[in-house]
Amino acid sequence: MIFTVLAIGELINDKLPKTPSRKVPPQFIARILMGALAGGTAGAAHSVLGYGVVLGILGAVAGTYGGAWLRAKLIEVRVLRNSVFRKLAACDVSLHRSLRQPHPICG
């Protein structure tokens, strides 16, 4: 129940425009601590507490930096895709306007 409330709080906080990057020290440290706690809990259930803590920390670090990298790549692809679609739409409009005069973007 406590983790559910904390997760909902984090979800709401992530949507606010004032929320800083997940990689700034306070948020990053909180993610590492929560990863250690979750990993330790899972590891303790199987009598490997130390391994669970270490893997939880590694998962938090990988999730933070991997998620940031993936979001950046998705934005890059989306921007590129949108610019390609805009160029294609401009070509289509110019083709409908006049078949004699080429569009400056399309040639």
C-alpha positions in Angstrom: 0.0 0.0 0.0 2.8 2.4 0.9 4.7 1.7 -2.4 1.4 2.2 -4.4 0.9 5.7 -2.8 4.5 6.6 -3.5 4.3 5.4 -7.1 1.1 7.4 -7.7 2.8 10.5 -6.1 5.8 10.0 -8.4 3.6 9.7 -11.5 1.8 12.9 -10.6 5.0 14.7 -9.9 6.6 13.6 -13.2 3.8 15.2 -15.1 4.3 18.7 -13.6 6.2 21.2 -15.7 8.5 22.2 -12.8 9.8 18.7 -12.3 13.6 18.5 -12.9 15.5 15.8 -14.7 15.5 12.3 -13.3 19.3 12.5 -13.3 19.7 15.4 -10.8 21.2 14.2 -7.5 18.1 14.2 -5.3 16.0 12.2 -7.7 18.8 10.0 -8.8 19.7 9.1 -5.2 16.0 8.4 -4.4 15.9 6.0 -7.4 19.0 4.2 -6.3 17.7 3.9 -2.7 14.3 2.6 -4.0 16.1 0.2 -6.3 18.2 -1.1 -3.4 15.1 -1.5 -1.3 13.2 -3.3 -4.0 16.1 -5.5 -5.0 16.9 -6.3 -1.3 13.3 -7.3 -0.7 13.3 -9.6 -3.7 16.8 -11.0 -2.8 15.8 -11.6 0.8 12.9 -13.7 -0.3 15.4 -16.0 -1.9 18.2 -15.7 0.7 20.5 -13.6 -1.4 20.0 -10.1 0.1 23.3 -8.7 -1.0 22.9 -9.7 -4.6 19.4 -8.3 -4.6 20.5 -5.0 -3.3 23.4 -4.7 -5.9 21.1 -5.7 -8.7 18.4 -3.3 -7.6 21.0 -0.5 -7.6 22.3 -1.5 -11.0 18.7 -1.6 -12.3 17.9 1.8 -11.0 21.1 3.3 -12.6 20.4 1.5 -15.9 16.8 2.5 -15.9 17.5 6.1 -15.2 20.2 6.6 -17.9 18.7 4.1 -20.3 15.3 5.7 -20.1 16.8 9.2 -20.6 18.7 7.9 -23.7 15.6 6.2 -25.1 13.4 9.2 -24.6 16.0 11.4 -26.3 16.1 9.0 -29.3 12.4 8.7 -29.6 12.1 12.5 -29.6 14.8 12.7 -32.3 13.0 10.1 -34.4 9.7 11.8 -34.0 11.1 15.2 -35.0 12.9 13.6 -38.0 9.7 11.7 -39.0 7.6 14.9 -38.7 10.0 16.9 -40.8 10.0 14.1 -43.5 6.1 14.1 -43.5 6.0 17.9 -43.7 8.3 17.8 -46.8 6.2 15.1 -48.4 3.0 17.0 -47.7 4.6 20.1 -49.2 5.5 18.1 -52.3 2.0 16.8 -52.6 0.4 20.3 -52.3 2.8 21.7 -54.9 2.0 18.8 -57.3 -1.7 19.5 -57.0 -1.2 23.3 -57.6 0.9 23.1 -60.7 2.6 20.3 -62.5 4.8 22.7 -64.4 6.5 24.5 -61.5 8.6 22.3 -59.2 8.4 22.9 -55.5 11.6 24.4 -53.9 11.9 21.5 -51.4 10.9 18.7 -53.7 12.8 19.8 -56.8 
